[in-house]
Amino acid sequence: MHIYFLGICGTAMGNAALLMRSTGHTISGADTGIYPPMSDMLRGANVSILEGWDAARLAALKPDLAVIGNALSRGNPEVEWLLESRRIPFVSLPELLRRHVLSERRNIVIGGTHGKTTTSCLTALLLLENGADPGWLIGGEPYDLPNGSAAGNAGGAFVIEGDEYDSAFFDKRGKLIQYMPTFLLINNIEFDHADIFRDLEDVLRTFAHAARVVPRNGAIIANGDDPNVARILAEVSWCPIVRVGTGADNDVRIEDFAEDNAGAHFRLATHRAHAAVPHLPKETIHWNAMGLFNARNAAMAATAAAIAIEADGRGGKLENLDVLARFHGVKRRQEQRASSPRLLVIEDFGHHPTAIALTLESLRRRYPHYHLHAAFEPRSNTAARRVFQEAFTTALAAADTIWLAPPHLAGRLPARECLDTAAVAEGLRGQRRRAFAAPTPEALFAALCTDVASATAEKPHLVVFFSNGSFNGIIQRFAALAATTPATP
């Protein structure tokens, strides 16, 4: 079958295209802003990538099926032609995966407001290391897996990131509902995606719908410390629940967590309150991933992998956690971009106040003698809105100096709805922090370079960039300067 992807260079769409290519389909697609690494990966797999949108070109290609990414909307020339001509059937990405990949698999669907990509990578890696031959589809660029997607053993476990965001402009259901979870992970639940959800209750409704399709022979692996997750679990009576966390009531407990500049370590203690609680190795885990939040990601992943292995009926158990010590993470998740004795540069995908606060808290533990700079681009549809203005002020106060770029949606949202970065900066200065609200990313870059270059040598400096977008390329430029002239970037 010839499958055509509209928006093929997005991380999830591109990895899905590669997955379908690996199962024997002919793949092509179109996008704008085509750039590596996804473009190189697709072309390396003999996938044809077309620049821009052209309805006549699509009509001439005559694919058997079109997949419309959720970044596409009405007004796109190819979308309009598909709707008007009805000559080519079209589906959303979740529907494609449900029909052609997930329908005959034991799916491990990783859900939650934070940590989905890292937990998906960890789950797939643990299954792979323990001989399970899983399939996977990752919404990021993993360092430790061969690719962002793999078919794995037909009929076996398949790990997929279960985003609660909508599926397409014509299908507003959350993706995770359509992924047919045998095992559903709920890592945490907070309000996010203010462009499609009205409030927290709206978000909770999507997770409740996903929980309702978990079969009796499956399980829900849940953050047992999260009160919002507890609200979902209170309604579940049809499948086992395995709770993971630090509290005494959890079935799998994270114990003895500690972190310093040498890394982090913790143990997983299993309390087999019921049959669904899996066997887990008891050794202490030493690794380089930051924060208790990543230890929780690992605990959730290990629990899910162990349950999936025990459920396949071959008598196996999760025996090996050694791969965690070698885990390098996911691109743009607490990723070190440059390092010298005087300056450390880190990039993070953080765009929610909770994620930013947890990352800064971990950086404080690891680098207590550094002057900590946080540069934040409010780019997501929620971050650019005023809904989290007070929360961002509180979260960013964990840094010494804060650099705020203008909201990505400035000029497209009414001023009363848009994040007021000047007010955030003022609030931070009221907490005795140095804070600057820049008029443009370029102005932020120039001021940051000048500030770090002119600083005294009393303390080394750590600059962490938070953005789920490009930050106008300034992260790469600042890291390059820091690497080439570490004393005065």
C-alpha positions as CSV (number, residue, x, y, z in Angstrom):
1,M,0.0,0.0,0.0
2,H,1.2,3.5,-0.8
3,I,0.7,5.7,2.3
4,Y,1.1,9.5,2.0
5,F,1.8,11.6,5.2
6,L,0.7,15.2,5.4
7,G,3.2,16.7,7.9
8,I,5.7,13.9,7.5
9,C,8.7,15.6,9.2
10,G,7.1,15.9,12.6
11,T,8.8,13.6,15.1
12,A,5.8,11.4,15.7
13,M,4.7,11.4,12.0
14,G,8.2,10.8,10.7
15,N,8.8,7.9,13.1
16,A,5.4,6.4,12.2
17,A,6.2,6.7,8.5
18,L,9.5,4.8,9.1
19,L,7.5,2.2,11.0
20,M,5.1,1.7,8.2
21,R,8.0,1.6,5.7
22,S,9.7,-1.2,7.8
23,T,6.5,-3.3,7.4
24,G,6.6,-3.2,3.6
25,H,4.5,-0.2,2.7
26,T,5.5,2.5,0.1
27,I,5.8,5.8,1.9
28,S,5.8,9.4,0.7
29,G,4.8,12.7,2.2
30,A,4.9,16.5,2.3
31,D,5.9,19.1,4.8
32,T,7.2,22.6,5.2
33,G,10.4,23.5,7.1
34,I,12.1,20.2,6.1
35,Y,15.4,19.8,8.1
36,P,17.6,17.1,9.7
37,P,17.6,14.8,11.5
38,M,14.1,13.5,10.5
39,S,14.6,14.4,6.8
40,D,17.8,12.5,6.7
41,M,16.3,9.5,8.4
42,L,13.4,9.4,6.0
43,R,15.4,9.8,2.9
44,G,17.8,7.2,4.2
45,A,14.9,4.8,4.2
46,N,14.0,5.7,0.6
47,V,11.0,7.8,1.7
48,S,10.1,10.6,-0.8
49,I,9.7,14.0,1.0
50,L,8.0,16.7,-1.0
51,E,8.4,20.4,-0.2
52,G,5.2,22.5,0.5
53,W,1.6,21.7,-0.3
54,D,0.3,21.0,-3.8
55,A,-3.1,19.5,-4.4
56,A,-2.4,18.7,-8.1
57,R,0.8,16.9,-7.1
58,L,-1.1,14.8,-4.5
59,A,-3.8,14.0,-7.1
60,A,-1.1,12.8,-9.6
61,L,0.6,10.6,-6.9
62,K,-2.6,8.6,-6.3
63,P,-1.7,7.1,-2.9
64,D,-3.9,4.5,-1.4
65,L,-4.3,6.3,1.9
66,A,-3.5,9.7,3.3
67,V,-2.5,10.4,6.9
68,I,-3.3,13.9,8.2
69,G,-1.1,15.1,11.1
70,N,-2.7,17.1,13.9
71,A,-0.6,20.1,12.9
72,L,-2.7,20.4,9.7
73,S,-6.0,22.3,9.6
74,R,-8.7,23.5,7.3
75,G,-7.3,25.8,4.6
76,N,-4.4,23.6,3.7
77,P,-4.5,23.0,-0.1
78,E,-4.0,19.3,0.2
79,V,-6.5,18.9,3.1
80,E,-9.1,20.8,1.1
81,W,-8.6,18.7,-2.0
82,L,-8.9,15.5,0.0
83,L,-12.2,16.7,1.5
84,E,-13.6,17.9,-1.8
85,S,-12.6,15.2,-4.2
86,R,-13.0,12.2,-1.9
87,R,-10.7,10.3,-4.3
88,I,-8.3,9.2,-1.5
89,P,-9.4,7.9,1.9
90,F,-7.7,9.7,4.8
91,V,-7.2,9.0,8.5
92,S,-5.5,10.5,11.5
93,L,-2.2,9.1,12.7
94,P,-3.8,7.3,15.7
95,E,-6.4,5.7,13.4
96,L,-3.6,4.5,11.1
97,L,-1.7,3.0,13.9
98,R,-4.8,1.4,15.5
99,R,-5.8,-0.2,12.2
100,H,-2.5,-1.3,10.9
101,V,-0.1,-1.8,13.9
102,L,-1.8,-1.9,17.2
103,S,-4.9,-4.1,16.6
104,E,-3.1,-7.3,17.2
105,R,-0.5,-6.2,19.8
106,R,-0.2,-6.1,23.6
107,N,0.1,-2.3,23.7
108,I,1.9,-0.5,26.5
109,V,0.5,3.0,26.3
110,I,2.5,5.7,28.2
111,G,0.3,8.5,29.3
112,G,0.6,11.6,31.6
113,T,1.3,15.3,31.5
114,H,5.0,14.9,31.9
115,G,7.6,12.2,31.1
116,K,5.9,10.3,28.4
117,T,8.8,10.3,25.9
118,T,11.5,9.3,28.5
119,T,9.3,6.7,30.0
120,S,8.4,5.2,26.6
121,C,12.1,5.0,25.8
122,L,12.9,3.4,29.1
123,T,10.1,0.8,28.8
124,A,11.2,-0.2,25.2
125,L,14.8,-0.4,26.3
126,L,14.1,-2.6,29.3
127,L,12.0,-4.9,27.2
128,L,14.6,-5.1,24.5
129,E,17.4,-5.7,27.0
130,N,15.4,-8.5,28.6
131,G,14.8,-10.4,25.3
132,A,11.2,-9.4,24.7
133,D,11.7,-8.1,21.1
134,P,9.2,-5.2,21.5
135,G,7.9,-2.8,18.9
136,W,7.8,0.9,19.7
137,L,7.0,4.4,18.5
138,I,8.7,7.2,20.3
139,G,7.7,10.9,20.1
140,G,11.3,12.0,20.3
141,E,14.8,11.1,19.3
142,P,16.1,8.4,21.7
143,Y,19.9,8.0,22.1
144,D,19.7,4.4,23.4
145,L,17.3,2.7,20.9
146,P,18.3,1.9,17.3
147,N,15.6,4.1,15.9
148,G,12.5,6.1,17.0
149,S,10.3,3.2,15.8
150,A,10.5,-0.5,15.4
151,A,7.9,-3.2,14.4
152,G,9.2,-5.8,16.9
153,N,7.7,-9.3,17.3
154,A,4.3,-9.6,15.6
155,G,1.7,-10.1,18.3
156,G,4.1,-9.1,21.1
157,A,4.5,-6.0,23.2
158,F,4.3,-2.5,21.5
159,V,5.3,0.6,23.4
160,I,3.8,3.9,22.4
161,E,3.6,7.4,23.8
162,G,0.0,8.1,24.6
163,D,-0.5,11.8,24.2
164,E,-3.8,13.2,25.5
165,Y,-3.7,15.9,22.8
166,D,-6.3,15.6,20.0
167,S,-5.8,13.3,17.0
168,A,-6.5,15.6,14.0
169,F,-8.6,18.6,13.1
170,F,-11.5,16.2,12.4
171,D,-11.0,14.0,15.4
172,K,-10.7,15.7,18.8
173,R,-10.3,12.5,20.8
174,G,-7.0,12.2,22.7
175,K,-4.5,9.9,21.0
176,L,-4.1,7.6,23.9
177,I,-7.8,6.5,23.7
178,Q,-7.3,5.1,20.2
179,Y,-4.1,3.2,21.0
180,M,-5.9,0.2,22.5
181,P,-3.9,-0.1,25.7
182,T,-3.5,-3.5,27.2
183,F,-1.3,-1.8,29.8
184,L,-1.9,1.9,30.4
185,L,0.6,4.0,32.3
186,I,-0.6,7.2,33.9
187,N,2.5,9.0,35.1
188,N,0.8,12.2,36.4
189,I,-2.1,14.5,35.4
190,E,-2.1,18.3,35.4
191,F,-3.8,20.9,33.4
192,D,-2.2,21.5,30.0
193,H,-3.2,22.1,26.4
194,A,-5.3,25.1,27.1
195,D,-6.1,25.4,23.4
196,I,-8.3,22.3,23.5
197,F,-9.1,21.6,27.2
198,R,-11.2,24.0,29.2
199,D,-9.9,23.0,32.6
200,L,-8.5,20.1,34.6
201,E,-11.8,18.3,34.7
202,D,-11.7,18.2,30.9
203,V,-8.2,16.7,31.0
204,L,-9.3,14.1,33.6
205,R,-12.2,13.1,31.3
206,T,-9.8,12.1,28.6
207,F,-7.7,10.0,30.9
208,A,-10.9,8.4,32.3
209,H,-12.0,7.4,28.8
210,A,-8.6,5.8,28.1
211,A,-8.8,3.8,31.4
212,R,-12.2,2.5,30.3
213,V,-10.8,0.6,27.4
214,V,-8.1,-1.3,29.3
215,P,-9.1,-5.0,29.2
216,R,-9.6,-7.3,32.2
217,N,-6.4,-9.2,31.3
218,G,-4.4,-5.9,31.2
219,A,-3.5,-3.4,33.9
220,I,-3.2,0.2,34.8
221,I,0.3,1.2,36.1
222,A,-0.2,4.5,37.9
223,N,1.6,7.2,39.9
224,G,0.3,6.3,43.4
225,D,1.4,9.7,44.8
226,D,-0.6,11.9,42.4
227,P,-4.0,13.0,43.7
228,N,-5.4,13.7,40.2
229,V,-4.4,10.2,39.1
230,A,-6.1,8.9,42.2
231,R,-9.4,10.4,41.0
232,I,-9.2,8.3,37.8
233,L,-8.3,5.1,39.7
234,A,-11.2,5.5,42.1
235,E,-13.6,4.7,39.2
236,V,-11.7,1.6,37.9
237,S,-13.0,-1.8,38.9
238,W,-12.5,-3.8,35.7
239,C,-8.8,-4.4,35.6
240,P,-5.8,-4.6,38.1
241,I,-4.1,-1.4,39.2
242,V,-0.4,-1.3,40.2
243,R,0.6,1.8,42.0
244,V,4.1,3.2,41.8
245,G,5.7,6.0,43.9
246,T,7.4,7.0,47.1
247,G,4.4,6.7,49.5
248,A,4.0,3.7,51.8
249,D,0.8,2.6,50.1
250,N,2.3,2.0,46.7
251,D,2.8,-1.5,45.3
252,V,6.2,-0.5,43.9
253,R,8.1,2.0,46.0
254,I,11.0,4.2,45.1
255,E,13.3,4.2,48.1
256,D,16.5,5.9,49.2
257,F,16.6,8.4,46.4
258,A,19.7,10.6,46.5
259,E,21.3,12.9,43.9
260,D,24.5,14.9,43.7
261,N,27.0,16.0,41.0
262,A,28.1,12.3,40.6
263,G,24.5,11.3,39.5
264,A,21.5,9.7,41.3
265,H,20.7,6.4,42.9
266,F,17.6,4.7,44.3
267,R,16.0,1.3,44.9
268,L,12.8,-0.3,43.8
269,A,11.0,-2.2,46.6
270,T,8.1,-4.4,45.6
271,H,5.2,-5.1,47.9
272,R,3.1,-7.8,46.3
273,A,-0.3,-6.8,47.6
274,H,-2.0,-8.6,44.7
275,A,-1.1,-10.9,41.8
276,A,-0.6,-8.2,39.2
277,V,2.4,-6.7,41.1
278,P,5.4,-8.0,39.2
279,H,8.8,-9.4,40.3
280,L,11.5,-6.7,40.1
281,P,15.2,-6.9,40.7
282,K,16.2,-5.5,44.1
283,E,19.6,-4.0,43.3
284,T,20.3,-0.3,43.8
285,I,20.1,1.7,40.5
286,H,22.9,4.1,39.8
287,W,22.4,6.3,36.8
288,N,23.0,9.8,35.3
289,A,19.4,10.9,34.7
290,M,18.3,14.0,36.7
291,G,15.8,14.2,39.5
292,L,13.3,12.2,41.4
293,F,10.9,12.7,38.4
294,N,13.2,10.6,36.2
295,A,13.6,8.0,38.9
296,R,9.8,7.8,38.8
297,N,9.9,7.4,35.0
298,A,12.3,4.5,35.5
299,A,10.1,2.9,38.2
300,M,7.0,3.2,36.0
301,A,8.9,1.8,33.0
302,A,10.4,-1.1,34.9
303,T,7.0,-2.0,36.4
304,A,5.3,-1.9,33.0
305,A,8.1,-4.0,31.3
306,A,8.0,-6.6,34.1
307,I,4.2,-6.9,33.9
308,A,4.3,-7.3,30.1
309,I,7.0,-9.9,30.3
310,E,5.1,-11.9,32.9
311,A,1.9,-11.6,31.0
312,D,3.2,-13.1,27.8
313,G,2.7,-16.6,29.2
314,R,6.3,-17.9,28.8
315,G,7.3,-17.8,32.4
316,G,9.8,-15.0,32.0
317,K,10.6,-12.2,34.4
318,L,12.3,-8.8,34.2
319,E,15.8,-9.8,35.4
320,N,18.1,-7.1,34.3
321,L,18.0,-3.4,35.1
322,D,21.7,-2.8,34.2
323,V,20.8,-0.9,31.1
324,L,19.6,2.0,33.3
325,A,23.2,2.7,34.3
326,R,24.0,3.3,30.6
327,F,20.8,5.3,29.8
328,H,21.6,8.5,27.8
329,G,18.1,9.7,27.6
330,V,16.2,11.5,24.8
331,K,17.4,14.5,22.7
332,R,16.4,17.8,24.2
333,R,15.5,16.3,27.6
334,Q,18.0,17.8,30.1
335,E,20.6,17.4,27.3
336,Q,24.1,18.8,27.9
337,R,25.0,21.0,24.9
338,A,28.4,22.4,26.0
339,S,30.7,22.1,29.0
340,S,33.8,23.9,30.3
341,P,35.2,24.6,33.8
342,R,33.5,28.0,33.7
343,L,30.3,27.4,31.7
344,L,27.8,24.5,31.3
345,V,24.9,24.7,28.8
346,I,21.8,22.5,29.0
347,E,18.8,22.2,26.8
348,D,15.4,21.0,28.1
349,F,12.0,20.5,26.4
350,G,10.3,21.9,29.5
351,H,7.3,24.1,28.9
352,H,5.1,23.5,31.9
353,P,5.8,25.1,35.3
354,T,5.9,21.8,37.1
355,A,8.5,20.3,34.7
356,I,10.6,23.5,34.8
357,A,10.5,23.6,38.6
358,L,11.6,19.9,39.0
359,T,14.4,20.4,36.5
360,L,15.7,23.5,38.3
361,E,15.5,21.7,41.6
362,S,17.6,18.9,40.3
363,L,20.2,21.2,38.8
364,R,20.5,23.0,42.2
365,R,21.3,19.6,43.8
366,R,23.8,18.7,41.1
367,Y,25.5,22.0,40.7
368,P,25.2,23.8,44.0
369,H,28.2,26.2,43.4
370,Y,27.0,27.4,40.0
371,H,25.2,30.6,39.1
372,L,22.1,29.2,37.6
373,H,20.6,31.0,34.5
374,A,17.1,29.9,33.2
375,A,16.2,31.1,29.7
376,F,12.6,30.3,28.9
377,E,10.6,30.5,25.6
378,P,6.9,30.4,26.3
379,R,6.1,28.5,23.0
380,S,3.4,25.9,23.7
381,N,-0.3,26.8,23.3
382,T,-0.6,26.7,27.1
383,A,2.7,28.4,28.1
384,A,2.0,31.4,25.9
385,R,-1.2,32.0,27.7
386,R,-1.7,33.7,31.0
387,V,-3.2,30.6,32.7
388,F,0.2,29.7,34.3
389,Q,1.6,33.2,34.9
390,E,1.8,32.9,38.7
391,A,3.0,29.3,38.4
392,F,5.9,30.2,36.0
393,T,6.9,33.0,38.4
394,T,7.2,30.5,41.2
395,A,8.9,27.8,39.2
396,L,11.5,30.1,37.6
397,A,12.4,31.6,41.0
398,A,14.6,28.5,41.6
399,A,17.2,30.1,39.2
400,D,19.5,33.0,40.0
401,T,19.0,34.9,36.7
402,I,16.0,34.4,34.5
403,W,15.8,35.4,30.8
404,L,12.3,35.5,29.3
405,A,11.6,35.5,25.5
406,P,8.3,36.9,24.3
407,P,5.3,34.4,24.1
408,H,5.2,32.6,20.8
409,L,1.6,33.6,20.3
410,A,2.1,37.3,21.0
411,G,0.1,39.3,18.5
412,R,-2.2,36.3,17.8
413,L,-3.9,36.2,21.2
414,P,-5.8,39.0,22.9
415,A,-3.4,40.8,25.2
416,R,-5.6,39.9,28.3
417,E,-5.0,36.2,27.5
418,C,-1.3,36.3,26.6
419,L,1.5,35.6,29.1
420,D,2.8,38.9,30.5
421,T,6.6,38.2,30.6
422,A,7.2,41.7,32.0
423,A,5.0,41.0,34.9
424,V,6.7,37.6,35.4
425,A,10.1,39.4,35.5
426,E,8.8,42.0,37.9
427,G,7.5,39.2,40.2
428,L,10.8,37.4,40.1
429,R,12.7,40.6,40.9
430,G,10.4,40.9,43.9
431,Q,11.8,37.6,45.1
432,R,15.3,39.0,44.7
433,R,16.1,37.3,41.4
434,R,17.7,38.9,38.4
435,A,15.0,38.8,35.7
436,F,14.8,40.2,32.2
437,A,11.9,40.1,29.7
438,A,13.4,40.5,26.3
439,P,11.5,42.0,23.4
440,T,12.8,39.4,21.0
441,P,14.8,36.1,21.2
442,E,17.6,37.9,19.4
443,A,17.7,40.6,22.1
444,L,17.7,37.8,24.8
445,F,20.6,36.1,23.1
446,A,22.7,39.3,22.9
447,A,22.0,40.2,26.5
448,L,22.7,36.7,27.8
449,C,26.0,36.5,26.0
450,T,27.1,39.9,27.3
451,D,26.0,39.0,30.9
452,V,27.8,35.7,31.0
453,A,30.9,37.1,29.3
454,S,31.2,40.0,31.7
455,A,30.5,38.0,34.9
456,T,33.3,37.6,37.5
457,A,35.1,34.3,37.8
458,E,33.9,33.7,41.4
459,K,31.3,31.1,40.3
460,P,31.0,28.9,37.2
461,H,27.8,29.5,35.3
462,L,25.1,27.1,34.2
463,V,22.6,28.2,31.5
464,V,19.5,26.0,31.0
465,F,17.3,26.8,28.0
466,F,13.6,25.7,28.3
467,S,11.6,25.5,25.1
468,N,9.5,22.9,23.2
469,G,10.3,24.7,20.0
470,S,13.3,26.2,18.2
471,F,13.9,29.2,20.4
472,N,14.8,30.9,17.1
473,G,18.0,28.9,17.0
474,I,19.7,30.7,19.9
475,I,20.3,27.5,21.9
476,Q,22.6,26.1,19.2
477,R,24.3,29.4,18.7
478,F,25.0,29.9,22.4
479,A,26.2,26.3,22.8
480,A,28.5,26.8,19.8
481,L,29.9,29.9,21.3
482,A,30.3,28.3,24.7
483,A,32.2,25.4,23.1
484,T,34.6,27.5,21.1
485,T,35.2,30.2,23.6
486,P,34.3,28.8,27.0
487,A,35.9,31.6,29.0
488,T,33.9,34.4,27.3
489,P,30.9,33.0,25.3
